[in-house]
Structures are given as C-alpha cells and as structure tokens.
Amino acid sequence: MISTLPLADTTLRYSVTTPAAIDRAVPILLLHPWFGCRAFWDPVADDLGARCYAVDWYSLSHGAWTDWASPEGLARAAIALVDHLDLDSVDVVGNSVGGIVAQLLAARSPERVRRLVLVGTGASLGGPPTAFGELVSAWIAGTQDRRVLAARLVDALVATPPDEPQRNAYVRAVLDADPGFVSAVLTAARGLDLRPELQRITAPTLVIRGEHDSARTPEHVATLIAGLPDASAVEMSGCGHSPMIEQPATFATLVRRHLAA
C-alpha cells in the first residue's frame, strides 16, 4: 500500500507492508539508497517479521525541495513520518545515503531508534575515489547524459544485474526525480562527517557490506565499528552495494536475527 504525508511545500510518499507473520511490535523504517529506490525493499519487506514503512526519498523532489535536500533534511522528513504514524520508536534499516540518514536519526533522536542496521554505508565519504564515486561526480557535474548515467549508477549498486523489467523500473524511479534535488543531496552527503556523532548512537547496530560493494570499502565498515558503542559487522559474499535485492533471503535472515536479539 502506498501512502503520502504532506510536508511543508512538498509530499513524502511511503509504502506500508504488513507481513502475514509478525513477531515484533516495533515497526521497521526502511531507507533506500541514492540511485536505488523504495522498491529495493520489496524483496525483503514481507520476511522481516514486522510492519515495514519504506520511504520514497525522491517524492520530496516533486515539490519545493530546497529545505529537504540534504541528509539532515531527509532525517527531518523521516522523523515527521514517525510522528505522523504516532510511533514511539522504530527499528531503522538504511542503505547507502539511507544509511547516512539512519545514523543521523540514531545519533540525534536516540530515543526514537530501538535497533539499527546500516547497509553499504559509512560515517563519512572520505578516502580514495571509488568507481561508483566517479559516476556520482559525473551526475553532479551534469556534463554527461543523465539517462545513461542513471542506468550505469543503478547497475553499480549490484554485483549481479536484476532482470530487465526490474532494472528499468529502478532507472525510471531515479529519472522521475528532479536531478537538481538528487545532486543537492549527494553534494551535502559528501560534506557530512558523522564520525564525531557515532558515540551518541545507543541502538545496537548491525553493519552489513556486500563483498563486491563498489561504493563503500572495508575501511568504512571498520570506522563504523570503531566508533559505535554497540556494533557488529557481517560481509555478504557475492553481493554489491544493495544486497537486499541480490540475496533477499540471506539479508532478511540477518536483519531479522539482529532486530529480534
């Protein structure tokens, strides 16, 4: 089911999944990666054991988006959704930029985040340039055909390409967003360093990285583990930046075990 939340000068769209088997009362907030989309969570939402709310970040771009175009702005939109749903706390699973937003939520509103899963993300985007980062730079610069770039960026999120209809749907989701909004969020994310805030995260955290992640390195994982008070990490073999669409059953099992611990 797709629902909408009116915000100042724009609208946040999100999906709601209620699994047949629910074993936890605390719902899950699912935050998708940039150049991925809300539908990245469809393969796993039914298997996570709790009601899931998957945010569509790109929906913010269809209004006056300036105040929302940063990880901090996305975090404010997420908190507005949690308030709108009248939820005391949530479990948060965030991938890539969604993982940056998840860290902000857990550090700055720790009472609202019970447990945390960070997927293919880091506390800062420093370090040597990655292949994915070079494609992102080309998108921000606007010097290449963004239709071609969108497809290349979607492909870079996985080690094994999805089937063609799925891939085309993911690419369309990116291209439907205002490219200025997409660029502004990425530029702001690159300037954000959350390492000083990691100690404020009280939620037990699982860090997941795909073995073939072309965007985030083992060093990004090590930084998170060193900075977080209560964290563990796992690497999913054969996967890229967004393992939930490549190995959904394994991913769902890892997440479910962590959230139920």
C-alpha positions as YAML, in Angstrom:
chain: A
units: angstrom
residues:
- id: 1
  name: MET
  ca: [0.00, 0.00, 0.00]
- id: 2
  name: ILE
  ca: [1.34, 3.45, -0.97]
- id: 3
  name: SER
  ca: [0.56, 6.39, 1.31]
- id: 4
  name: THR
  ca: [1.56, 10.05, 1.38]
- id: 5
  name: LEU
  ca: [2.46, 12.55, 4.08]
- id: 6
  name: PRO
  ca: [2.09, 16.27, 3.29]
- id: 7
  name: LEU
  ca: [5.12, 18.27, 4.38]
- id: 8
  name: ALA
  ca: [5.99, 21.96, 4.06]
- id: 9
  name: ASP
  ca: [5.75, 22.71, 0.30]
- id: 10
  name: THR
  ca: [6.13, 19.05, -0.73]
- id: 11
  name: THR
  ca: [4.96, 15.49, -0.05]
- id: 12
  name: LEU
  ca: [6.66, 12.36, 1.27]
- id: 13
  name: ARG
  ca: [5.50, 9.09, -0.26]
- id: 14
  name: TYR
  ca: [5.98, 5.75, 1.50]
- id: 15
  name: SER
  ca: [4.82, 2.17, 1.27]
- id: 16
  name: VAL
  ca: [3.40, 0.05, 4.07]
- id: 17
  name: THR
  ca: [3.97, -3.72, 4.22]
- id: 18
  name: THR
  ca: [2.24, -5.84, 6.85]
- id: 19
  name: PRO
  ca: [3.63, -9.40, 6.76]
- id: 20
  name: ALA
  ca: [1.38, -12.37, 7.39]
- id: 21
  name: ALA
  ca: [3.71, -13.41, 10.24]
- id: 22
  name: ILE
  ca: [4.53, -10.60, 12.68]
- id: 23
  name: ASP
  ca: [6.76, -11.48, 15.62]
- id: 24
  name: ARG
  ca: [7.76, -7.97, 16.78]
- id: 25
  name: ALA
  ca: [5.62, -5.00, 17.76]
- id: 26
  name: VAL
  ca: [8.25, -2.42, 16.87]
- id: 27
  name: PRO
  ca: [7.89, -1.47, 13.18]
- id: 28
  name: ILE
  ca: [10.77, -1.02, 10.74]
- id: 29
  name: LEU
  ca: [11.66, 2.13, 8.83]
- id: 30
  name: LEU
  ca: [13.38, 1.27, 5.54]
- id: 31
  name: LEU
  ca: [15.59, 3.95, 3.93]
- id: 32
  name: HIS
  ca: [16.67, 3.31, 0.35]
- id: 33
  name: PRO
  ca: [19.99, 4.17, -1.33]
- id: 34
  name: TRP
  ca: [20.51, 7.01, -3.78]
- id: 35
  name: PHE
  ca: [20.17, 5.67, -7.35]
- id: 36
  name: GLY
  ca: [18.20, 2.88, -5.78]
- id: 37
  name: CYS
  ca: [14.56, 3.43, -4.85]
- id: 38
  name: ARG
  ca: [11.80, 2.46, -2.42]
- id: 39
  name: ALA
  ca: [11.19, -0.74, -4.41]
- id: 40
  name: PHE
  ca: [14.63, -2.03, -3.39]
- id: 41
  name: TRP
  ca: [12.93, -3.21, -0.17]
- id: 42
  name: ASP
  ca: [10.14, -5.16, -1.88]
- id: 43
  name: PRO
  ca: [12.09, -8.46, -1.99]
- id: 44
  name: VAL
  ca: [12.55, -8.50, 1.80]
- id: 45
  name: ALA
  ca: [9.73, -6.49, 3.42]
- id: 46
  name: ASP
  ca: [7.41, -9.49, 3.78]
- id: 47
  name: ASP
  ca: [10.12, -11.50, 5.56]
- id: 48
  name: LEU
  ca: [11.35, -9.09, 8.23]
- id: 49
  name: GLY
  ca: [8.80, -10.07, 10.87]
- id: 50
  name: ALA
  ca: [7.34, -6.61, 11.49]
- id: 51
  name: ARG
  ca: [5.31, -3.92, 9.78]
- id: 52
  name: CYS
  ca: [7.59, -2.03, 7.38]
- id: 53
  name: TYR
  ca: [7.45, 1.57, 6.21]
- id: 54
  name: ALA
  ca: [9.63, 2.12, 3.12]
- id: 55
  name: VAL
  ca: [10.28, 5.79, 2.38]
- id: 56
  name: ASP
  ca: [10.44, 7.16, -1.18]
- id: 57
  name: TRP
  ca: [13.04, 9.94, -0.87]
- id: 58
  name: TYR
  ca: [12.56, 11.03, -4.48]
- id: 59
  name: SER
  ca: [8.95, 12.03, -3.80]
- id: 60
  name: LEU
  ca: [10.26, 15.09, -1.94]
- id: 61
  name: SER
  ca: [11.65, 16.42, -5.23]
- id: 62
  name: HIS
  ca: [8.18, 16.95, -6.70]
- id: 63
  name: GLY
  ca: [7.57, 19.99, -4.51]
- id: 64
  name: ALA
  ca: [9.66, 22.89, -3.22]
- id: 65
  name: TRP
  ca: [12.54, 20.70, -2.13]
- id: 66
  name: THR
  ca: [15.31, 23.12, -1.12]
- id: 67
  name: ASP
  ca: [14.84, 22.68, 2.64]
- id: 68
  name: TRP
  ca: [14.84, 18.88, 2.34]
- id: 69
  name: ALA
  ca: [17.83, 18.38, 0.01]
- id: 70
  name: SER
  ca: [20.42, 17.07, 2.47]
- id: 71
  name: PRO
  ca: [20.81, 14.07, 4.76]
- id: 72
  name: GLU
  ca: [19.65, 16.31, 7.63]
- id: 73
  name: GLY
  ca: [16.57, 17.30, 5.61]
- id: 74
  name: LEU
  ca: [15.81, 13.67, 4.83]
- id: 75
  name: ALA
  ca: [16.19, 12.86, 8.54]
- id: 76
  name: ARG
  ca: [13.65, 15.58, 9.40]
- id: 77
  name: ALA
  ca: [11.25, 14.08, 6.87]
- id: 78
  name: ALA
  ca: [11.74, 10.63, 8.42]
- id: 79
  name: ILE
  ca: [11.04, 11.93, 11.93]
- id: 80
  name: ALA
  ca: [7.94, 13.71, 10.59]
- id: 81
  name: LEU
  ca: [6.75, 10.35, 9.26]
- id: 82
  name: VAL
  ca: [7.43, 8.58, 12.57]
- id: 83
  name: ASP
  ca: [5.48, 11.34, 14.36]
- id: 84
  name: HIS
  ca: [2.65, 11.15, 11.82]
- id: 85
  name: LEU
  ca: [2.39, 7.40, 12.38]
- id: 86
  name: ASP
  ca: [2.35, 8.02, 16.15]
- id: 87
  name: LEU
  ca: [5.24, 5.62, 16.74]
- id: 88
  name: ASP
  ca: [7.24, 5.87, 19.97]
- id: 89
  name: SER
  ca: [10.22, 4.10, 18.42]
- id: 90
  name: VAL
  ca: [11.23, 2.21, 15.29]
- id: 91
  name: ASP
  ca: [13.92, -0.12, 14.08]
- id: 92
  name: VAL
  ca: [15.78, 1.53, 11.20]
- id: 93
  name: VAL
  ca: [17.42, -0.16, 8.21]
- id: 94
  name: GLY
  ca: [19.27, 2.20, 5.88]
- id: 95
  name: ASN
  ca: [21.30, 1.55, 2.73]
- id: 96
  name: SER
  ca: [23.99, 3.97, 1.45]
- id: 97
  name: VAL
  ca: [22.59, 7.53, 1.72]
- id: 98
  name: GLY
  ca: [19.70, 5.90, 3.58]
- id: 99
  name: GLY
  ca: [22.34, 4.58, 5.99]
- id: 100
  name: ILE
  ca: [23.71, 8.09, 6.50]
- id: 101
  name: VAL
  ca: [20.19, 9.27, 7.34]
- id: 102
  name: ALA
  ca: [19.80, 6.29, 9.68]
- id: 103
  name: GLN
  ca: [22.95, 7.34, 11.55]
- id: 104
  name: LEU
  ca: [21.60, 10.89, 11.90]
- id: 105
  name: LEU
  ca: [18.31, 9.58, 13.28]
- id: 106
  name: ALA
  ca: [20.03, 7.28, 15.77]
- id: 107
  name: ALA
  ca: [22.55, 9.92, 16.90]
- id: 108
  name: ARG
  ca: [20.22, 12.90, 17.18]
- id: 109
  name: SER
  ca: [16.98, 11.18, 18.18]
- id: 110
  name: PRO
  ca: [18.29, 8.12, 20.04]
- id: 111
  name: GLU
  ca: [15.05, 7.65, 21.96]
- id: 112
  name: ARG
  ca: [13.23, 7.00, 18.66]
- id: 113
  name: VAL
  ca: [15.57, 4.28, 17.30]
- id: 114
  name: ARG
  ca: [15.50, 0.92, 19.10]
- id: 115
  name: ARG
  ca: [17.85, -1.08, 16.85]
- id: 116
  name: LEU
  ca: [19.79, -0.13, 13.74]
- id: 117
  name: VAL
  ca: [21.02, -1.82, 10.56]
- id: 118
  name: LEU
  ca: [23.49, 0.05, 8.33]
- id: 119
  name: VAL
  ca: [23.95, -1.39, 4.83]
- id: 120
  name: GLY
  ca: [26.66, -0.33, 2.39]
- id: 121
  name: THR
  ca: [27.31, 2.96, 4.12]
- id: 122
  name: GLY
  ca: [29.86, 4.91, 6.15]
- id: 123
  name: ALA
  ca: [30.18, 7.70, 8.68]
- id: 124
  name: SER
  ca: [31.90, 9.87, 6.07]
- id: 125
  name: LEU
  ca: [32.50, 9.64, 2.35]
- id: 126
  name: GLY
  ca: [36.22, 10.30, 2.57]
- id: 127
  name: GLY
  ca: [39.00, 8.08, 1.28]
- id: 128
  name: PRO
  ca: [40.23, 7.24, -2.20]
- id: 129
  name: PRO
  ca: [37.71, 7.76, -5.02]
- id: 130
  name: THR
  ca: [35.67, 4.68, -5.89]
- id: 131
  name: ALA
  ca: [34.30, 3.71, -9.29]
- id: 132
  name: PHE
  ca: [30.82, 4.48, -8.01]
- id: 133
  name: GLY
  ca: [32.01, 7.85, -6.67]
- id: 134
  name: GLU
  ca: [33.31, 8.82, -10.10]
- id: 135
  name: LEU
  ca: [29.90, 8.14, -11.63]
- id: 136
  name: VAL
  ca: [28.28, 10.20, -8.87]
- id: 137
  name: SER
  ca: [30.66, 13.09, -9.62]
- id: 138
  name: ALA
  ca: [29.63, 12.96, -13.28]
- id: 139
  name: TRP
  ca: [25.95, 13.13, -12.26]
- id: 140
  name: ILE
  ca: [26.55, 16.14, -10.01]
- id: 141
  name: ALA
  ca: [28.58, 17.93, -12.69]
- id: 142
  name: GLY
  ca: [25.81, 17.39, -15.24]
- id: 143
  name: THR
  ca: [28.33, 17.02, -18.04]
- id: 144
  name: GLN
  ca: [27.09, 13.61, -19.21]
- id: 145
  name: ASP
  ca: [23.71, 12.31, -20.34]
- id: 146
  name: ARG
  ca: [21.92, 11.61, -17.07]
- id: 147
  name: ARG
  ca: [19.70, 8.97, -18.66]
- id: 148
  name: VAL
  ca: [22.78, 6.95, -19.47]
- id: 149
  name: LEU
  ca: [24.33, 7.72, -16.08]
- id: 150
  name: ALA
  ca: [21.19, 6.64, -14.19]
- id: 151
  name: ALA
  ca: [21.37, 3.20, -15.75]
- id: 152
  name: ARG
  ca: [25.09, 2.90, -15.01]
- id: 153
  name: LEU
  ca: [24.58, 4.02, -11.41]
- id: 154
  name: VAL
  ca: [21.74, 1.55, -10.83]
- id: 155
  name: ASP
  ca: [23.92, -1.20, -12.30]
- id: 156
  name: ALA
  ca: [26.78, -0.20, -9.97]
- id: 157
  name: LEU
  ca: [24.64, -0.95, -6.91]
- id: 158
  name: VAL
  ca: [24.68, -4.69, -7.50]
- id: 159
  name: ALA
  ca: [27.17, -7.39, -8.42]
- id: 160
  name: THR
  ca: [24.53, -9.37, -10.33]
- id: 161
  name: PRO
  ca: [22.14, -7.33, -12.51]
- id: 162
  name: PRO
  ca: [18.40, -7.69, -11.82]
- id: 163
  name: ASP
  ca: [16.12, -8.78, -14.64]
- id: 164
  name: GLU
  ca: [15.43, -6.18, -17.31]
- id: 165
  name: PRO
  ca: [11.91, -5.09, -16.20]
- id: 166
  name: GLN
  ca: [13.14, -4.62, -12.63]
- id: 167
  name: ARG
  ca: [16.22, -2.72, -13.76]
- id: 168
  name: ASN
  ca: [14.13, -0.46, -15.99]
- id: 169
  name: ALA
  ca: [11.75, 0.30, -13.12]
- id: 170
  name: TYR
  ca: [14.66, 1.26, -10.85]
- id: 171
  name: VAL
  ca: [16.13, 3.54, -13.54]
- id: 172
  name: ARG
  ca: [12.75, 5.20, -14.12]
- id: 173
  name: ALA
  ca: [12.42, 5.92, -10.39]
- id: 174
  name: VAL
  ca: [15.72, 7.82, -10.47]
- id: 175
  name: LEU
  ca: [14.88, 9.69, -13.66]
- id: 176
  name: ASP
  ca: [11.46, 10.71, -12.33]
- id: 177
  name: ALA
  ca: [13.17, 12.73, -9.57]
- id: 178
  name: ASP
  ca: [14.33, 16.31, -10.04]
- id: 179
  name: PRO
  ca: [18.02, 15.93, -10.98]
- id: 180
  name: GLY
  ca: [18.85, 19.09, -9.04]
- id: 181
  name: PHE
  ca: [17.41, 17.55, -5.88]
- id: 182
  name: VAL
  ca: [19.36, 14.34, -6.47]
- id: 183
  name: SER
  ca: [22.59, 16.33, -6.93]
- id: 184
  name: ALA
  ca: [21.98, 18.58, -3.93]
- id: 185
  name: VAL
  ca: [21.50, 15.63, -1.56]
- id: 186
  name: LEU
  ca: [24.64, 13.93, -2.88]
- id: 187
  name: THR
  ca: [26.70, 17.11, -2.55]
- id: 188
  name: ALA
  ca: [25.52, 17.62, 1.04]
- id: 189
  name: ALA
  ca: [26.19, 13.96, 1.88]
- id: 190
  name: ARG
  ca: [29.76, 14.25, 0.63]
- id: 191
  name: GLY
  ca: [30.37, 17.13, 3.01]
- id: 192
  name: LEU
  ca: [28.98, 15.37, 6.08]
- id: 193
  name: ASP
  ca: [31.24, 13.70, 8.65]
- id: 194
  name: LEU
  ca: [29.36, 11.74, 11.30]
- id: 195
  name: ARG
  ca: [32.37, 10.19, 12.99]
- id: 196
  name: PRO
  ca: [32.16, 12.59, 15.98]
- id: 197
  name: GLU
  ca: [28.49, 11.62, 16.47]
- id: 198
  name: LEU
  ca: [28.80, 7.83, 16.45]
- id: 199
  name: GLN
  ca: [29.28, 7.64, 20.22]
- id: 200
  name: ARG
  ca: [25.80, 9.15, 20.65]
- id: 201
  name: ILE
  ca: [24.16, 6.16, 18.95]
- id: 202
  name: THR
  ca: [22.78, 3.92, 21.68]
- id: 203
  name: ALA
  ca: [20.93, 1.49, 19.39]
- id: 204
  name: PRO
  ca: [22.61, -1.90, 18.94]
- id: 205
  name: THR
  ca: [23.82, -1.80, 15.35]
- id: 206
  name: LEU
  ca: [24.47, -4.38, 12.64]
- id: 207
  name: VAL
  ca: [26.70, -3.20, 9.78]
- id: 208
  name: ILE
  ca: [26.27, -5.13, 6.51]
- id: 209
  name: ARG
  ca: [28.54, -4.79, 3.49]
- id: 210
  name: GLY
  ca: [28.44, -6.69, 0.22]
- id: 211
  name: GLU
  ca: [31.70, -8.34, -0.76]
- id: 212
  name: HIS
  ca: [31.75, -6.54, -4.13]
- id: 213
  name: ASP
  ca: [30.46, -3.14, -2.94]
- id: 214
  name: SER
  ca: [31.91, -0.59, -5.38]
- id: 215
  name: ALA
  ca: [30.94, 2.40, -3.20]
- id: 216
  name: ARG
  ca: [31.85, 1.57, 0.40]
- id: 217
  name: THR
  ca: [35.04, -0.19, 1.44]
- id: 218
  name: PRO
  ca: [36.01, -2.41, 4.38]
- id: 219
  name: GLU
  ca: [37.63, 0.72, 5.85]
- id: 220
  name: HIS
  ca: [34.23, 2.41, 6.02]
- id: 221
  name: VAL
  ca: [32.93, -0.59, 7.96]
- id: 222
  name: ALA
  ca: [35.94, -0.53, 10.31]
- id: 223
  name: THR
  ca: [35.34, 3.14, 11.07]
- id: 224
  name: LEU
  ca: [31.73, 2.46, 11.99]
- id: 225
  name: ILE
  ca: [32.63, -0.50, 14.21]
- id: 226
  name: ALA
  ca: [35.35, 1.51, 15.97]
- id: 227
  name: GLY
  ca: [33.07, 4.48, 16.61]
- id: 228
  name: LEU
  ca: [29.77, 2.83, 17.55]
- id: 229
  name: PRO
  ca: [29.32, 1.77, 21.20]
- id: 230
  name: ASP
  ca: [27.46, -1.47, 20.35]
- id: 231
  name: ALA
  ca: [28.06, -2.79, 16.84]
- id: 232
  name: SER
  ca: [28.89, -5.91, 14.86]
- id: 233
  name: ALA
  ca: [29.54, -6.42, 11.17]
- id: 234
  name: VAL
  ca: [28.94, -9.04, 8.52]
- id: 235
  name: GLU
  ca: [30.04, -9.22, 4.90]
- id: 236
  name: MET
  ca: [27.67, -10.85, 2.41]
- id: 237
  name: SER
  ca: [29.61, -12.82, -0.19]
- id: 238
  name: GLY
  ca: [28.76, -12.36, -3.85]
- id: 239
  name: CYS
  ca: [26.82, -9.13, -3.26]
- id: 240
  name: GLY
  ca: [27.28, -5.50, -4.16]
- id: 241
  name: HIS
  ca: [26.15, -2.23, -2.57]
- id: 242
  name: SER
  ca: [22.50, -3.25, -2.08]
- id: 243
  name: PRO
  ca: [22.46, -6.94, -1.05]
- id: 244
  name: MET
  ca: [18.75, -6.98, -0.23]
- id: 245
  name: ILE
  ca: [17.90, -7.24, -3.93]
- id: 246
  name: GLU
  ca: [20.61, -9.81, -4.72]
- id: 247
  name: GLN
  ca: [20.26, -12.22, -1.81]
- id: 248
  name: PRO
  ca: [16.96, -11.26, -0.17]
- id: 249
  name: ALA
  ca: [16.53, -14.44, 1.89]
- id: 250
  name: THR
  ca: [20.00, -14.21, 3.44]
- id: 251
  name: PHE
  ca: [19.63, -10.48, 4.00]
- id: 252
  name: ALA
  ca: [16.22, -10.86, 5.66]
- id: 253
  name: THR
  ca: [17.56, -13.57, 7.96]
- id: 254
  name: LEU
  ca: [20.49, -11.39, 9.09]
- id: 255
  name: VAL
  ca: [18.28, -8.41, 9.73]
- id: 256
  name: ARG
  ca: [15.55, -10.38, 11.44]
- id: 257
  name: ARG
  ca: [18.01, -12.03, 13.82]
- id: 258
  name: HIS
  ca: [19.55, -8.71, 14.75]
- id: 259
  name: LEU
  ca: [16.23, -6.97, 15.33]
- id: 260
  name: ALA
  ca: [14.93, -9.88, 17.42]
- id: 261
  name: ALA
  ca: [18.04, -10.20, 19.59]
...
